[in-house]
């Protein structure tokens, strides 16, 4: 069972499936991260006869505690390893008789990519290519590559939402590394006939998200009555999708997606970052005076939104969680799991927070005092 979670709708994402692919042995890369772990929990409930092998390097945001409750599950195995290790990956595919890969493993935080791009190139580009090459040689039946709407670039206030045919125009080192990995994945489909499916989603939120991302950072800061650092004017717009909905979409694409195709997943929930922060404070009963507007990050994209009619038509998928319900569930989870929260708010997290936010917050305080 998930830490502190007993709601079946969370585990199942309220989804109903009609699988067209039989039971599989699946390698899940990055299965100890935020979305990967939620996928593993959901997958074990929806398809208990599948065998899942989780490969994770357990970097700063990979956490074995995210898989608590599954350690004795005979249908799940954990292997600590690096997706850039070609020999290790090839051996895993052979030894575990892997038939499909669901590829979550990635460096995914834009702020970190601005501070240092090279880990993003290594993991997202070299790592993905290593997996693709191993999958090609092993003649796997499916390679599901999980990507992001950030590869499309940015939108103006009245621009139509991104579709799967929108040209890629990444604007951060993170987005550029993911766009490169998307191109490589689809090239392997076209050149080698590898049955690749690419998915791109809007902003995820939910349990197990590392608190460098907006919502858990705001939730945990507010719980401790600490300042909430909001970039710029807070008017950046994102489409928000609850993680259980995203995972049900990945499951649908894994089993029913057409090889060589791309599927967008979104939540039909465009909100400004400031709107989301206000909602968090309201759910926690905290004052808006905790908000501190800080210097914006370089190249901050103004708006993302995705159109996901293709996933509805071809996969039979649609988001089931409203933003209000999902946000309420997310806040509840962080409030009810203080041990998990405390365990991830030290070490690398503290170093990054101090480097990225402390100076900004100090500057914001000086401006407020001078004003």
Secondary structure, DSSP 8 states (H G I E B T S, - for coil): --TT---HHHHHTT-----SS---EEEEETTTSHHHHHHHHHHHHH-TTSEEEEEE---TT--GGGGTT-TT-TTEEEEE--TT-HHHHHHHHHHTT--EEEE------HHHHHH--HHHIIIIIIIHHHHHHHHHHHT-SEEEEEEEGGGG----TT---B-TTS-----SHHHHHHHHHHHHHHHHHHHH---EEEEEE-EEESTT--TTSHHHHHHHHHHTT--EEEETTS--EEEEEEHHHHHHHHHHHHHH--TT-EEEE--S-EEEHHHHHHHHHHHHT--GGGEEEE---TT---B--B--HHHHHHH-------HHHHHHHHHHHHHH-HHHHHHHSSTHHHHHHIIIIIHHHHHHHHHHHH-
